[in-house]
Amino acid sequence: MPHLRVASINVNGIRAAVRNGMNAWLDAADVDVLTVQEVRGQDEHLEAAFPGWSVVHDESSAKGRAGVAIVSRRPALATRTDFGDEDFDSRGRWIEGDFLLGDRPLTIVSAYVHTGEADTPRQEEKWRFLDAMTERMRELGAPDGALALVTGDLNVGHRELDIKNWRGNRTKAGFLPRERAYFDRLLGPTGEEVVCVDGTVGTGMGWVDIGRRHHGEIDGPYTWWSMRGKAFDNDSGWRIDYHLATPALAERATGYAIARAATYAERWSDHAPVIVDYAY
Protein backbone atom coordinates (compact mmCIF):
# COMPACT_ATOMS: atom_id res chain seq x y z
CA MET A 1 0.00 0.00 0.00
CA PRO A 2 1.41 3.43 -0.86
CA HIS A 3 2.37 5.48 2.18
CA LEU A 4 4.17 8.56 3.40
CA ARG A 5 6.95 7.67 5.83
CA VAL A 6 7.39 10.33 8.52
CA ALA A 7 10.23 10.24 11.05
CA SER A 8 10.87 12.63 13.93
CA ILE A 9 14.14 13.10 15.78
CA ASN A 10 15.71 15.44 18.31
CA VAL A 11 19.22 15.56 16.86
CA ASN A 12 20.81 17.25 19.91
CA GLY A 13 22.69 19.56 17.55
CA ILE A 14 22.66 18.90 13.80
CA ARG A 15 26.41 19.26 13.31
CA ALA A 16 27.20 16.77 16.07
CA ALA A 17 24.56 14.35 14.74
CA VAL A 18 26.17 14.42 11.28
CA ARG A 19 29.64 13.86 12.73
CA ASN A 20 28.38 10.93 14.76
CA GLY A 21 26.66 9.05 11.93
CA MET A 22 23.15 10.40 11.37
CA ASN A 23 23.35 10.23 7.59
CA ALA A 24 24.10 6.50 7.54
CA TRP A 25 20.84 5.95 9.41
CA LEU A 26 18.93 8.34 7.14
CA ASP A 27 20.24 6.71 3.96
CA ALA A 28 18.79 3.38 5.11
CA ALA A 29 15.53 4.67 6.60
CA ASP A 30 13.70 5.49 3.34
CA VAL A 31 12.00 8.50 4.93
CA ASP A 32 9.78 10.91 2.98
CA VAL A 33 9.45 13.60 5.65
CA LEU A 34 11.81 14.12 8.60
CA THR A 35 10.90 16.47 11.43
CA VAL A 36 13.90 17.72 13.36
CA GLN A 37 14.19 19.28 16.79
CA GLU A 38 17.05 20.95 18.68
CA VAL A 39 18.85 21.90 15.47
CA ARG A 40 21.14 24.33 17.32
CA GLY A 41 22.47 25.76 14.09
CA GLN A 42 21.77 27.91 11.06
CA ASP A 43 20.19 27.25 7.66
CA GLU A 44 23.53 26.44 6.08
CA HIS A 45 24.19 23.67 8.62
CA LEU A 46 20.89 22.00 7.75
CA GLU A 47 21.46 22.36 4.02
CA ALA A 48 24.88 20.75 4.38
CA ALA A 49 23.39 17.94 6.45
CA PHE A 50 20.58 17.18 3.97
CA PRO A 51 21.88 17.73 0.42
CA GLY A 52 19.16 17.35 -2.18
CA TRP A 53 16.33 17.62 0.36
CA SER A 54 13.85 20.46 0.79
CA VAL A 55 14.53 22.14 4.14
CA VAL A 56 12.41 24.62 6.11
CA HIS A 57 13.81 25.82 9.41
CA ASP A 58 12.73 28.04 12.28
CA GLU A 59 15.85 29.12 14.13
CA SER A 60 15.75 29.92 17.83
CA SER A 61 16.09 33.48 19.08
CA ALA A 62 18.82 32.22 21.40
CA LYS A 63 21.94 31.30 19.44
CA GLY A 64 22.91 27.66 19.80
CA ARG A 65 19.59 26.67 21.38
CA ALA A 66 16.44 24.87 20.21
CA GLY A 67 15.54 25.19 16.51
CA VAL A 68 13.03 23.07 14.58
CA ALA A 69 12.92 22.00 10.95
CA ILE A 70 11.00 19.92 8.43
CA VAL A 71 13.10 18.12 5.84
CA SER A 72 11.28 16.48 2.94
CA ARG A 73 11.81 14.76 -0.40
CA ARG A 74 9.28 17.12 -1.97
CA PRO A 75 8.82 20.74 -0.91
CA ALA A 76 5.99 21.56 1.46
CA LEU A 77 3.02 23.26 -0.18
CA ALA A 78 3.06 25.90 2.57
CA THR A 79 4.79 26.47 5.92
CA ARG A 80 3.93 28.41 9.07
CA THR A 81 5.70 29.37 12.28
CA ASP A 82 3.07 31.67 13.83
CA PHE A 83 2.28 30.30 17.26
CA GLY A 84 0.77 31.65 20.47
CA ASP A 85 0.34 35.27 21.48
CA GLU A 86 2.31 37.95 19.71
CA ASP A 87 4.32 38.69 22.87
CA PHE A 88 5.32 35.04 23.29
CA ASP A 89 8.68 34.06 21.78
CA SER A 90 8.14 30.59 20.33
CA ARG A 91 10.88 30.82 17.71
CA GLY A 92 12.72 27.58 17.16
CA ARG A 93 9.97 25.48 18.75
CA TRP A 94 7.04 25.09 16.32
CA ILE A 95 6.95 24.80 12.54
CA GLU A 96 4.15 23.48 10.31
CA GLY A 97 4.32 22.15 6.78
CA ASP A 98 1.43 21.26 4.47
CA PHE A 99 1.82 18.16 2.29
CA LEU A 100 -0.40 15.82 0.29
CA LEU A 101 -1.27 12.35 1.56
CA GLY A 102 -2.49 10.95 -1.73
CA ASP A 103 -4.94 13.66 -2.74
CA ARG A 104 -5.74 14.82 0.81
CA PRO A 105 -4.08 17.79 2.55
CA LEU A 106 -1.95 16.86 5.56
CA THR A 107 -0.37 19.26 8.05
CA ILE A 108 2.82 18.02 9.75
CA VAL A 109 4.29 19.82 12.76
CA SER A 110 7.80 19.66 14.18
CA ALA A 111 7.57 20.75 17.83
CA TYR A 112 10.14 21.13 20.58
CA VAL A 113 8.51 21.83 23.93
CA HIS A 114 10.57 23.54 26.62
CA THR A 115 12.35 21.27 29.09
CA GLY A 116 11.15 23.45 31.97
CA GLU A 117 12.21 23.45 35.59
CA ALA A 118 9.63 23.14 38.35
CA ASP A 119 8.73 26.38 40.18
CA THR A 120 10.98 28.61 38.06
CA PRO A 121 10.46 31.11 35.20
CA ARG A 122 11.56 28.34 32.82
CA GLN A 123 8.48 26.37 33.82
CA GLU A 124 6.27 29.41 33.29
CA GLU A 125 7.49 29.50 29.68
CA LYS A 126 6.63 25.82 29.35
CA TRP A 127 3.08 26.41 30.65
CA ARG A 128 2.60 29.16 28.08
CA PHE A 129 3.87 26.91 25.31
CA LEU A 130 1.61 24.02 26.35
CA ASP A 131 -1.36 26.41 26.43
CA ALA A 132 -0.58 27.64 22.92
CA MET A 133 0.04 24.09 21.68
CA THR A 134 -3.33 22.99 23.01
CA GLU A 135 -5.12 25.84 21.26
CA ARG A 136 -3.33 25.24 17.96
CA MET A 137 -4.05 21.50 18.11
CA ARG A 138 -7.71 22.31 18.74
CA GLU A 139 -7.69 24.37 15.52
CA LEU A 140 -5.84 21.73 13.50
CA GLY A 141 -8.19 18.98 14.64
CA ALA A 142 -11.42 20.94 14.30
CA PRO A 143 -12.44 20.20 10.69
CA ASP A 144 -14.28 16.90 10.37
CA GLY A 145 -11.87 14.28 9.03
CA ALA A 146 -8.85 16.59 9.27
CA LEU A 147 -5.44 15.04 8.65
CA ALA A 148 -2.88 16.57 11.00
CA LEU A 149 0.21 15.26 12.78
CA VAL A 150 2.16 16.81 15.65
CA THR A 151 5.59 15.23 16.03
CA GLY A 152 8.66 15.87 18.08
CA ASP A 153 10.23 16.14 21.48
CA LEU A 154 7.30 17.22 23.62
CA ASN A 155 9.28 16.90 26.87
CA VAL A 156 6.44 15.34 28.88
CA GLY A 157 6.09 11.71 29.85
CA HIS A 158 2.33 11.26 29.76
CA ARG A 159 1.91 8.16 31.92
CA GLU A 160 3.85 6.03 34.38
CA LEU A 161 4.47 3.62 31.50
CA ASP A 162 6.44 6.34 29.74
CA ILE A 163 9.26 6.76 32.28
CA LYS A 164 11.38 3.99 33.76
CA ASN A 165 11.96 5.82 37.06
CA TRP A 166 8.59 7.56 37.33
CA ARG A 167 8.45 7.46 41.12
CA GLY A 168 11.61 9.52 41.41
CA ASN A 169 10.41 12.12 38.89
CA ARG A 170 6.94 13.00 40.18
CA THR A 171 8.03 16.47 41.32
CA LYS A 172 10.32 17.20 38.36
CA ALA A 173 9.63 18.93 35.05
CA GLY A 174 8.65 16.43 32.42
CA PHE A 175 6.45 14.39 34.73
CA LEU A 176 4.58 16.98 36.77
CA PRO A 177 0.87 16.16 37.16
CA ARG A 178 -0.10 19.50 35.62
CA GLU A 179 2.04 18.78 32.55
CA ARG A 180 0.60 15.29 32.16
CA ALA A 181 -2.93 16.69 32.43
CA TYR A 182 -2.45 18.55 29.14
CA PHE A 183 -1.96 15.16 27.49
CA ASP A 184 -4.96 13.70 29.30
CA ARG A 185 -7.07 16.36 27.60
CA LEU A 186 -5.36 16.18 24.20
CA LEU A 187 -5.73 12.40 24.06
CA GLY A 188 -9.11 12.05 25.76
CA PRO A 189 -12.13 10.97 23.69
CA THR A 190 -13.49 13.83 21.60
CA GLY A 191 -15.96 15.97 23.53
CA GLU A 192 -16.04 13.70 26.60
CA GLU A 193 -15.35 14.81 30.15
CA VAL A 194 -11.83 13.83 31.21
CA VAL A 195 -10.68 13.61 34.84
CA CYS A 196 -7.01 14.49 34.61
CA VAL A 197 -4.11 13.16 36.66
CA ASP A 198 -3.80 16.49 38.52
CA GLY A 199 -7.43 16.35 39.62
CA THR A 200 -8.74 18.88 37.13
CA VAL A 201 -11.58 18.12 34.74
CA GLY A 202 -11.37 18.93 31.06
CA THR A 203 -12.80 18.02 27.67
CA GLY A 204 -11.12 15.41 25.50
CA MET A 205 -9.79 16.56 22.13
CA GLY A 206 -9.53 13.14 20.48
CA TRP A 207 -5.90 13.17 19.31
CA VAL A 208 -4.21 9.75 19.15
CA ASP A 209 -0.79 8.84 20.55
CA ILE A 210 0.38 6.51 17.79
CA GLY A 211 3.17 5.00 19.89
CA ARG A 212 0.90 4.02 22.77
CA ARG A 213 -1.80 2.73 20.43
CA HIS A 214 0.79 0.57 18.67
CA HIS A 215 2.48 -0.87 21.74
CA GLY A 216 -0.42 -1.03 24.18
CA GLU A 217 -0.04 -1.21 27.95
CA ILE A 218 3.68 -1.90 28.27
CA ASP A 219 6.60 0.04 29.72
CA GLY A 220 8.02 2.42 27.11
CA PRO A 221 9.41 1.70 24.67
CA TYR A 222 11.54 4.73 25.42
CA THR A 223 12.87 7.36 23.02
CA TRP A 224 15.37 9.27 25.18
CA TRP A 225 18.15 8.15 27.49
CA SER A 226 20.62 10.31 29.37
CA MET A 227 24.15 10.28 28.02
CA ARG A 228 25.33 9.89 31.61
CA GLY A 229 25.97 6.67 33.48
CA LYS A 230 24.37 3.44 32.30
CA ALA A 231 20.93 4.83 31.40
CA PHE A 232 21.08 3.59 27.81
CA ASP A 233 22.57 0.20 28.63
CA ASN A 234 19.97 -0.34 31.37
CA ASP A 235 17.17 1.03 29.19
CA SER A 236 16.36 3.57 31.90
CA GLY A 237 14.69 6.05 29.59
CA TRP A 238 11.74 8.34 28.91
CA ARG A 239 9.18 8.22 26.10
CA ILE A 240 8.93 11.93 25.29
CA ASP A 241 9.08 11.88 21.48
CA TYR A 242 5.64 11.54 19.93
CA HIS A 243 3.54 11.22 16.83
CA LEU A 244 0.15 12.68 17.83
CA ALA A 245 -2.39 12.27 15.04
CA THR A 246 -5.96 13.32 14.41
CA PRO A 247 -8.33 10.33 14.47
CA ALA A 248 -8.70 10.24 10.67
CA LEU A 249 -4.92 10.16 10.24
CA ALA A 250 -4.40 7.64 13.06
CA GLU A 251 -6.50 5.14 11.14
CA ARG A 252 -3.90 5.27 8.37
CA ALA A 253 -0.87 4.72 10.63
CA THR A 254 1.19 1.55 10.28
CA GLY A 255 4.70 0.36 11.01
CA TYR A 256 5.43 2.42 14.13
CA ALA A 257 9.10 1.99 15.06
CA ILE A 258 11.70 3.51 17.38
CA ALA A 259 15.14 3.35 15.76
CA ARG A 260 17.10 2.70 18.94
CA ALA A 261 20.83 2.36 18.35
CA ALA A 262 22.23 -1.14 18.77
CA THR A 263 24.91 0.02 21.21
CA TYR A 264 25.85 3.13 23.17
CA ALA A 265 28.82 3.70 20.86
CA GLU A 266 26.54 3.83 17.81
CA ARG A 267 24.30 6.60 19.14
CA TRP A 268 24.34 9.86 17.23
CA SER A 269 21.84 11.63 19.53
CA ASP A 270 20.52 11.10 23.05
CA HIS A 271 17.09 10.56 21.40
CA ALA A 272 16.05 7.85 18.94
CA PRO A 273 14.10 8.51 15.73
CA VAL A 274 10.38 7.68 15.80
CA ILE A 275 9.12 6.40 12.43
CA VAL A 276 5.54 5.86 11.20
CA ASP A 277 4.03 5.09 7.79
CA TYR A 278 0.77 6.84 6.88
CA ALA A 279 -1.15 5.06 4.12
CA TYR A 280 -3.04 6.67 1.24
N, C-alpha and C positions, 0 to 999 in steps of 0.2 A: 504494500500500500504506500502511495507517495506520502511524504511527510516533510516537515520542517524540523530540523534538529537544532535545538536551542541549548546552549551551555552557558552557565554563569560561573564566574570565578573572581574571588578577591585575590589579586596577584601579589599583594604586599609589596608594591613597587614594581612597575613594569620593566625597568632596566635590570633589576636583580632577577626577576622571573625569567627573562630572556637568557641572562648569563647562566642560570641554573638549570635550563633545559626545557622551558615551556614550549618552544616551537616543535620539539620532537613529539610531545604529547599532541599538540594541535594538528600536526601533519597526519597523525593516525586517527584522529577523532572524527573526521568527516562532518564537521559542524557547519551549519548554514549561518547561524547567528550566534555571536559570542557577546555576552554582557560582562563588562569588566568593572571591578570596583578597586578602590585604593590604588589608582594609577600612579599618583605621586610623581608626575612628570608633565611634560608639555606635549603639544600636538606632534612635534617632530619625533619624539620618543615612541609614540604610538605608531606613527607611520613607518618608522624603521622596524618596529616589532612585527608589523602585519603588512608586509609588502604585497600589493595586489588586492588587498581588501578595501572595502569602503569603511571609513572610520569617522564617527562623530563623537565628540569629547566635550565634557563640561569640566573645566579645570577648577580646582578649589581656589577660593580667595587667599587661603594661607599656602604659601609656597612650600612644596614638599609634603603636603597633606592631602588626604582624601582624593577626589577625582573619580569620575565615572565615565564610562564610554560604552558605545554599542559598535561592534565590529561585525560586518556582514559581507557575504559573497556578493549580494546585490544591494545597491544603495537603498536606504529607507526612502519611502515616499514623502515623509515629512518628519521633522523632529521638533521636540519642545523641551525646554528646561524651566519654564515658569512653574513655580511651586510655592504654595503658602502665601502669607501676607507679604506685601511689598517691603516691609521693614525687616523681614526675616531672611538672613543670608543662608540660602540652601545651596549655594554654588558648590559643585563637585560632589553632590549627593543624590541627584535625581535627574535622569534623562529619559525621555520617551522617544521611541521610533515607531512609525507606522509601516507595516509590511502587508503583503497579501499571503493568506493561507488558502491556497487554491484561488478562488475568486472572491473570498471574504476578507474584509479588512481586519487586521490584527494589530493591536498596540502592544509593544514590548517595552518594559521599563527596566533599567538598570538602577538599582537603589543601594545606597550605602548609609545606613542609619548610624547615628552617633554611638560611640561606645558608651558614653555617659560615665557618671561617677555619683553614687548615691549621696543626696543631700548637699550637692554643690551646684554652682552655676552651669557646669557641664551637663548635669542631669536636666536642668531647666531647658537647655537647648534641645535635649533629646525628647522631652515632653512636647515641645513645640513642633518638632519634626514629626513625631508620631501622630499628633493632632492633624497636621497638614496631610500626612500620608493617608490617614483614615478618610478625610474629606475627598481627596483626589481619587481614592479607590472607590468611594461611593459614586463619584461621577463616572468613572470608567466602567463600572459594573451596572449602571442604571439602565441603559437600553436593553430591551428584551433580546436575549440571545447574543449579547455582546461578547466579542472575543478579545480578551485582554489578559496580560501576563505580567506580574510584578516579580522580578527576580533579584537576587543579590544577597549581600551580607546585611541582614536586618538586625543583627546584634541583640536578639532576644531569643532565649530558649523558651518555647511556648509551654511545654509540659515537663513533668519530671522525667519522662522518657527521653527528653532531648538533651539532658546533661548527665554525664556519668556521676559527678559529685554534686548532685542537686542539693543535698542537705547542707553542705558547707557554703552554698552560694545564695541562700534564700534572702539575705540582706544586701546582696551585691548587685550592681548594675548588670543587666543582662538576664537576671532571673527574679527581679522584683515583682511582687504580685501585681502592682499597678501596670507594669510593662506587659506582663503576660495577659492582663485583662483586655488590652487592645486586640490581641490575637483571638481571645475568646469571642469578641464581638465580630471581628473580621471574618472568622471562620464558622460562626454560628449559623444555623439554618436561616435562610432569608426571611426577614420579617418576624421571626419568632423571638420571644423574650429569652434572654440569656443571662443566667446568674454567673457572674464572673468570679475568678479565683480570688479577687480582692474584696469580694462581698458586694460589689456594685451590680446593678442590673442594667442591661443594655439590650439593643436590638440586633439580631444577627444579620450579617451582610451577605452571607452565602458564598464567599470565596472558598476555594478548595486548596488545601496544602497537599500538593501532588506527592511529596515525599512520604508523608504520613499515610495517605490513602494507599500508596503502593506497598509500603512495608507493614502496615497494620500496627498492632499493639506490641511493639518490641522496643528494646533500648536502642536509641540512635536510629539508624547508623549515623555516625557523627560526620561533620564536615570541617571542623576546625580543631586543631590540637596545638597547645603551646609548644614553642620551640625549646622550652626549658625542660630539663629533667627527662623523665621517661614517659611523658604524656602520650606521645605517639606510639611508642612500643607497647605501652599498656592499654592503648585505645581509651585513654581517659580524656574524652573530647566533649565538644558541644555541637549540637545541630542548629546552626544559626544562619545557614545559607539556604534560601528557599526558592521554589517556584510556586507562587500563589496565582491560581488561575480562576477566571470566572467559570461558573458551572458549565456553560456551553463549550468552553475550551477544554475543561478538565475531562469531558467525555471523549476527547480526541487524544488524550495523553497516553503514550505507551513508552516502554523501555527506559523507565527512570533508572539512573545509575549515578553513583558517586565514584569518581575516578581517584580513589585513594592510592597514593604511591605505594609500591611494593615494600620499600624500606625507607627508613629515615633519610639515608644518604641520597635517595632519589627524589626527595621533595624539592619542588621549586617554589613553593609558597607554604605558609602555615595553614592555608585552606586547601580543600580539594574541589575540583570542578564538579558541578551538578549538571547532569545532562538528561534531557527529556526530548522525545520525538512527539510532534503534534501532527496528526494525520489530516489529510484533506482529500 
